[in-house]
């Protein structure tokens, strides 16, 4: 398969997501001219490829933003997903995909590449049906659409892998619904990237649907047993019961794994049917398998485990935010109403070097904890999960280093000026918008640590919430400042 000119401009939507972030790196490393389309450029500033791509900021539901993004594009990767946007997510996805296709046609885009889900069983979930509908809407114009349909993706940081890992680790005995015995066709993230990359170097546009899967077909229960064996765990006892619906299963997964219920529900829903690639939709004639062969499940799990253990997770399922979730649609009063700002500011002066203090600040969260009163943070995380939020279980990508745009427990790293400033944006369920900021400065031979919590309440309810939790602030925030300096002193 010869390679066409690499001066063809490539657009990647969903570049801040799990697959999109890795695809950008793959294509940049291959020498492609890449443009990324993101809602907020701050979310990708910490990526190593950020300075090597053309960044277009905008939203996919605005035609003018899409027109800017698609201008001069040869191949456009459609990796947008809206499964967490409420009950009507399928209609939202369809409208978004249709508009994307129309704007792409006007921009004379030569090829659209879409990553969907295998949907060959008659009994498919709403989530998979929406993926099929999205593909159809993308193909509603004259622009050729190459649709790659995949099953469960195994890779470090993927939602499917995190769900599998935590269920298997935490539950030696599981009561599970009968769908765990349905057949599934997992594929390694490296093979997903292999097919997506090669879609960019085809000699001519392709307008066809392909199923892509790994070399093995097995049940979800088989995958859990295989994971347990590779992790050095004893065989898991799996007891099938008929009463666990996908909805109840998603609630249970939301409690015992880092994957929130809102995301677990479509993942579980996809398992109610058999997700197996159709040989009639094979891609082999167009893109032959890698010379070394596709990655088997055991190898894919081992690779994901080793990267997780070595803290080399490139992207995570939590990298993508859900800014239009119910509690994020209108956080804070509008400016015309006179937006209120409530603050809790703490300051400490120390002889410890700024470098040592910063090291502690950047290590905050995840398994490292929150510098005191961790039981209160844990309780707030549990409460957040119970009301549909992400909770604390997202943890950290790396135990020591942060990256702008990544998730950190129920926060998002909004600003990172290494050695000086860290600003976190709250993604917990709140009646307003909240930030937690740390600043480290050296003045007159002393190191100043400034910690400030900021809250923009939404209406009276938001104000009452702030004043109700203020007693906890008087205990938690001073404790954090003291313990940051204490640990820095101990480290020194």
RABEL-V164607 format. One record per backbone hydrogen bond with DSSP energy under -0.5 kcal/mol. NH is the residue of the N-H (numbers start at 0). CO is the residue of the C=O. If there is no record, write none. Layout:
nh = <NH & NH>
co = <CO & CO>
This chain:
nh = <7 & 9 & 10 & 11 & 12 & 12 & 13 & 14 & 16 & 20 & 21 & 22 & 23 & 24 & 25 & 26 & 27 & 28 & 29 & 30 & 31 & 32 & 32 & 33 & 34 & 35 & 36 & 37 & 37 & 42 & 43 & 44 & 44 & 45 & 46 & 49 & 51 & 52 & 53 & 54 & 55 & 55 & 56 & 57 & 61 & 62 & 65 & 66 & 67 & 68 & 69 & 70 & 72 & 73 & 74 & 75 & 76 & 77 & 77 & 78 & 84 & 88 & 91 & 92 & 93 & 94 & 95 & 96 & 97 & 98 & 99 & 100 & 101 & 102 & 103 & 104 & 105 & 106 & 107 & 108 & 109 & 110 & 111 & 112 & 113 & 114 & 115 & 115 & 117 & 123 & 128 & 129 & 130 & 131 & 132 & 133 & 134 & 135 & 136 & 137 & 138 & 139 & 140 & 145 & 145 & 146 & 146 & 147 & 147 & 148 & 148 & 149 & 149 & 150 & 150 & 153 & 153 & 154 & 157 & 161 & 162 & 163 & 164 & 165 & 166 & 167 & 168 & 169 & 170 & 171 & 173 & 175 & 175 & 177 & 179 & 180 & 181 & 183 & 184 & 186 & 188 & 190 & 191 & 192 & 193 & 194 & 195 & 196 & 197 & 198 & 199 & 199 & 200 & 201 & 207 & 209 & 210 & 211 & 213 & 217 & 219 & 219 & 220 & 222 & 223 & 224 & 225 & 226 & 227 & 228 & 229 & 230 & 231 & 232 & 236 & 237 & 238 & 238 & 239 & 240 & 244 & 248 & 249 & 250 & 251 & 252 & 253 & 254 & 254 & 255 & 256 & 259 & 262 & 263 & 264 & 265 & 266 & 267 & 268 & 269 & 270 & 271 & 272 & 274 & 274 & 275 & 278 & 280 & 281 & 285 & 286 & 292 & 299 & 300 & 301 & 302 & 303 & 304 & 305 & 306 & 307 & 308 & 309 & 310 & 311 & 313 & 316 & 318 & 319 & 324 & 327 & 328 & 328 & 332 & 336 & 337 & 341 & 343 & 345 & 347 & 349 & 356 & 357 & 358 & 359 & 360 & 361 & 362 & 362 & 363 & 364 & 367 & 368 & 375 & 376 & 377 & 378 & 379 & 380 & 381 & 382 & 383 & 384 & 385 & 386 & 387 & 388 & 394 & 404 & 405 & 407 & 408 & 410 & 411 & 412 & 413 & 413 & 414 & 416 & 417 & 419 & 420 & 421 & 422 & 423 & 424 & 425 & 426 & 429 & 431 & 432 & 434 & 435 & 436 & 437 & 438 & 439 & 440 & 442 & 442 & 445 & 446 & 447 & 447 & 448 & 448 & 449 & 449 & 450 & 450 & 451 & 452 & 453 & 454 & 455 & 456 & 457 & 458 & 461 & 462 & 463 & 464 & 465 & 466 & 467 & 468 & 469 & 471 & 472 & 473 & 474 & 474 & 475 & 476 & 477 & 478 & 479 & 480 & 481 & 482 & 483 & 484 & 485 & 486 & 487 & 488 & 489 & 490 & 491>
co = <4 & 32 & 74 & 34 & 10 & 76 & 36 & 36 & 13 & 16 & 17 & 18 & 19 & 20 & 21 & 22 & 23 & 24 & 25 & 27 & 26 & 5 & 7 & 31 & 9 & 53 & 11 & 35 & 55 & 39 & 40 & 40 & 41 & 403 & 43 & 46 & 48 & 49 & 33 & 52 & 35 & 53 & 54 & 37 & 58 & 60 & 61 & 62 & 63 & 64 & 65 & 66 & 69 & 8 & 8 & 110 & 10 & 75 & 112 & 76 & 81 & 85 & 87 & 88 & 89 & 90 & 91 & 92 & 93 & 94 & 95 & 96 & 97 & 98 & 99 & 100 & 101 & 102 & 104 & 103 & 73 & 73 & 143 & 75 & 145 & 77 & 113 & 147 & 149 & 121 & 124 & 125 & 126 & 127 & 128 & 129 & 130 & 131 & 132 & 133 & 134 & 136 & 137 & 111 & 143 & 144 & 207 & 113 & 145 & 146 & 209 & 115 & 147 & 184 & 211 & 151 & 186 & 152 & 154 & 157 & 158 & 159 & 160 & 161 & 162 & 163 & 164 & 165 & 166 & 169 & 236 & 173 & 238 & 240 & 176 & 177 & 178 & 217 & 274 & 151 & 153 & 187 & 187 & 188 & 189 & 190 & 191 & 192 & 193 & 194 & 195 & 196 & 197 & 198 & 144 & 146 & 280 & 148 & 185 & 183 & 179 & 181 & 179 & 218 & 219 & 220 & 221 & 222 & 223 & 224 & 225 & 226 & 228 & 227 & 171 & 235 & 173 & 236 & 237 & 175 & 242 & 244 & 245 & 246 & 247 & 248 & 249 & 250 & 251 & 251 & 252 & 257 & 259 & 259 & 260 & 261 & 262 & 263 & 264 & 265 & 267 & 268 & 269 & 182 & 272 & 273 & 276 & 277 & 278 & 282 & 282 & 289 & 295 & 296 & 297 & 298 & 299 & 300 & 301 & 302 & 303 & 304 & 305 & 307 & 306 & 311 & 156 & 315 & 316 & 321 & 324 & 324 & 325 & 456 & 333 & 334 & 454 & 452 & 450 & 448 & 446 & 352 & 353 & 354 & 355 & 356 & 357 & 358 & 359 & 360 & 368 & 364 & 365 & 372 & 372 & 373 & 374 & 375 & 376 & 377 & 378 & 379 & 380 & 381 & 382 & 384 & 383 & 391 & 412 & 402 & 410 & 394 & 407 & 424 & 405 & 411 & 422 & 422 & 420 & 415 & 416 & 416 & 437 & 414 & 435 & 411 & 433 & 409 & 427 & 429 & 455 & 453 & 423 & 451 & 421 & 449 & 419 & 447 & 440 & 445 & 442 & 349 & 440 & 445 & 347 & 446 & 438 & 447 & 345 & 448 & 436 & 343 & 434 & 341 & 432 & 454 & 430 & 456 & 457 & 458 & 459 & 460 & 461 & 462 & 463 & 464 & 465 & 468 & 468 & 469 & 470 & 471 & 471 & 472 & 472 & 474 & 475 & 476 & 477 & 478 & 479 & 480 & 481 & 482 & 483 & 484 & 485 & 486 & 487>
